[in-house]
Amino acid sequence: MAGTIMAAGQADTPAGTHPMAELHERELARIRSGQLDLAGLIHVTETLKQGGRPELAIEPYKSWIALNPDHPLLYAAMFNYGMALSDQKDVTGAVNVLRETVRLKPDFYAAQINLGSALERLGQVGAAVTAWNGVSTALPALTGENLNFKTIALKQLGRVLETSNSDALAEDSLRQSLELNPHQPDVIQHWIALRQRQCKWPLVEDVGQVKKAEIVAGISPLSAACYTDDPVFLLANSHRYCRTSIGLSVDPAEALPPLDPRQRRPGPLRIGYVSSDFREHAVGFSMTEVMEQHDRTVCEVFAYYCGVPAADATHQRTKAAVDHWHDLTGISDPDAARLIRAHGIDILVDLNGYTKDARTRVFALRPAPVSVNWFGFPGTMASPFHHYLVADETILPRELEYTVSESVLRLPCYQPNDRRRTVAAERPSRADLGLPEGAFVYCSLNGMQKITERVFSRWMAILADVPGSVLWLLAGTEEANERLRQAAAARGVAPERLVFADKRANPHHLARYPQADLFLDTFPYGSHTTAADALWMGVPVLTLLGRSFAARVCASLVRAAGIGETVCTTGEDYVARAVAYGRDPASLRPLRERLLAGRDTCLLFDTPLLVRRLEGLYGQMAQAAANDVLPVPRLRGLDLAHEFGTGLALADSETLDDAAYRALYGRHLRETAAVYGGDALADML
């Protein structure tokens, strides 16, 4: 949002030599006697804010405006008054004042932008969109400040429209913003994510002056995992995101005193879990029993919640399961870090990674001796402040450790699961779900952002070879659903053979799974909790084992569930196996029986074992910290690797076998060493 209008020369004014309350009363008297002009008013209110009393800025603006109704710059005072009210969380008051500001000066676009933001905070999304649309359509000339205002308005429009699932409109707004100002990495990230969510292929294209390589360079880590099975690029991309969006170092004014882990307080290890997803969310569903199973003689559990307000059953169950619950909403990163430090946390676990509402900056401030990346994000953080990554032998075998920055510790199976999950008693029929009786039903109830063009083409090849079969997908927007129907028709498959499942509460979502015959995994970002849900309900999962973290999780789950024969190693094998099962449905019966019979004993759902092993890993981490031998993240040469990767055909990385893939980066290593000398990327391959 645009900030307060500043008086010339005031930015470096010190907080003042008088107490703020005394200054406030004295300047109010000057306003009432007509002795304070607008520049003086702005100077005084900025002094009050810099002196730690921003709430005292409201009355001077209110009084000055009341006594100067005909001032030619009244709109400027009104704007600052509105911003002061907003800062004090009087958003309704801010809306009223900013509306009056716009009425006084309709071409004051900063006021319109901030009015839209205030309306959004009140939940008036439609009115907010109207305010921003007014800016994006009214500007007469796209030069200087006007260009900046329009860029901001379009970005705000795109963000809000994305949140309200108006994906096509959001994408168009962000495209226009990029065309006006190509130097907006955050806009690139959201633009790509929107195209993935709409299944727009090819995903990456030029946008105005922004070329494909620049688009790829700006992709977020989560979107990149859906785009490519190139783990070296994903490592480098995460590091770039950390450097540009989080920061590799901290402001000395925010830094905490160095820790001496040898001075930890006695008693059980203090484990802090940080997450925005302790609620009805895939991570929240999976983590509840972990919290309940922790041995309190080994671990004292702290939960730090940083998500949207929630009161659902999963949120409440998590709160009841932990020893200490703290909501970080509204708490700054430095204050959150200080709180965690005050609690004496031994190991801080990042259950967000680079996902929505993460508090990664808290980890950068190093509030605990040990930081761990586990479960919330399927890949490496590539940061200087995450020491460990928890995985398993399938997801990160020893030969792939070079693709992550953290030191790898392993569980028997990486993913936690909740054995107390609720399944609705009412089981819908195929007719209830719009599925044809007697047909072979393939399903992939994943978010549409995981469906790539290559995966969809494989699915259509499968349907073409299994007459009468259907593919059951989780619905996106109606426009996205129709786009997939058209893509099916273009590949010779009748559009009606795609059946779209509506979104349902988790108990009802689980209850419908048994109507599917075979779950088809996505690639390169495979199914995680969605696969575990299918396996829990007895539905076999066919998956393709890739090279990157996100492309290997599903194989880990399938093996841990006891049906490792459904793990494929090539795309051709994946298609052939799916067709074979579709033509001989009876061949799946033993897999279903094995899944249901072993649900209470298989590795995938043995949460007590996972927790005991996890506590053992925490003990190793704490001992390493006490011995001052914590691992150092491997970050050498990643900027060069990122630059190299943006020029590759990343979407086609899965077509390379392991030898060709390593040779590709090996050539780059040798060329880099020849140019820069030494072993710039020697830590990698």
Secondary structure as GFF3:
##gff-version 3
##sequence-region A 1 685
A	DSSP	alpha_helix	20	32	.	.	.	ID=ss1
A	DSSP	alpha_helix	38	50	.	.	.	ID=ss2
A	DSSP	three_ten_helix	54	57	.	.	.	ID=ss3
A	DSSP	alpha_helix	58	67	.	.	.	ID=ss4
A	DSSP	alpha_helix	74	87	.	.	.	ID=ss5
A	DSSP	alpha_helix	91	104	.	.	.	ID=ss6
A	DSSP	alpha_helix	109	121	.	.	.	ID=ss7
A	DSSP	alpha_helix	125	138	.	.	.	ID=ss8
A	DSSP	alpha_helix	144	163	.	.	.	ID=ss9
A	DSSP	alpha_helix	167	180	.	.	.	ID=ss10
A	DSSP	alpha_helix	185	197	.	.	.	ID=ss11
A	DSSP	alpha_helix	212	217	.	.	.	ID=ss12
A	DSSP	alpha_helix	221	227	.	.	.	ID=ss13
A	DSSP	alpha_helix	231	241	.	.	.	ID=ss14
A	DSSP	pi_helix	242	246	.	.	.	ID=ss15
A	DSSP	three_ten_helix	261	263	.	.	.	ID=ss16
A	DSSP	beta_strand	269	275	.	.	.	ID=ss17
A	DSSP	alpha_helix	282	293	.	.	.	ID=ss18
A	DSSP	beta_strand	299	305	.	.	.	ID=ss19
A	DSSP	alpha_helix	313	321	.	.	.	ID=ss20
A	DSSP	beta_strand	324	327	.	.	.	ID=ss21
A	DSSP	alpha_helix	333	342	.	.	.	ID=ss22
A	DSSP	beta_strand	347	350	.	.	.	ID=ss23
A	DSSP	alpha_helix	360	364	.	.	.	ID=ss24
A	DSSP	beta_strand	370	373	.	.	.	ID=ss25
A	DSSP	beta_strand	388	391	.	.	.	ID=ss26
A	DSSP	three_ten_helix	398	403	.	.	.	ID=ss27
A	DSSP	beta_strand	407	410	.	.	.	ID=ss28
A	DSSP	alpha_helix	430	433	.	.	.	ID=ss29
A	DSSP	beta_strand	441	444	.	.	.	ID=ss30
A	DSSP	three_ten_helix	448	450	.	.	.	ID=ss31
A	DSSP	alpha_helix	453	465	.	.	.	ID=ss32
A	DSSP	beta_strand	470	474	.	.	.	ID=ss33
A	DSSP	alpha_helix	478	490	.	.	.	ID=ss34
A	DSSP	three_ten_helix	495	497	.	.	.	ID=ss35
A	DSSP	beta_strand	498	501	.	.	.	ID=ss36
A	DSSP	alpha_helix	506	512	.	.	.	ID=ss37
A	DSSP	three_ten_helix	513	515	.	.	.	ID=ss38
A	DSSP	beta_strand	518	520	.	.	.	ID=ss39
A	DSSP	alpha_helix	529	536	.	.	.	ID=ss40
A	DSSP	beta_strand	541	544	.	.	.	ID=ss41
A	DSSP	alpha_helix	553	561	.	.	.	ID=ss42
A	DSSP	three_ten_helix	564	566	.	.	.	ID=ss43
A	DSSP	beta_strand	567	568	.	.	.	ID=ss44
A	DSSP	alpha_helix	571	583	.	.	.	ID=ss45
A	DSSP	three_ten_helix	585	588	.	.	.	ID=ss46
A	DSSP	alpha_helix	589	597	.	.	.	ID=ss47
A	DSSP	three_ten_helix	603	605	.	.	.	ID=ss48
A	DSSP	alpha_helix	607	626	.	.	.	ID=ss49
A	DSSP	alpha_helix	638	645	.	.	.	ID=ss50
A	DSSP	three_ten_helix	650	655	.	.	.	ID=ss51
A	DSSP	alpha_helix	658	676	.	.	.	ID=ss52
###
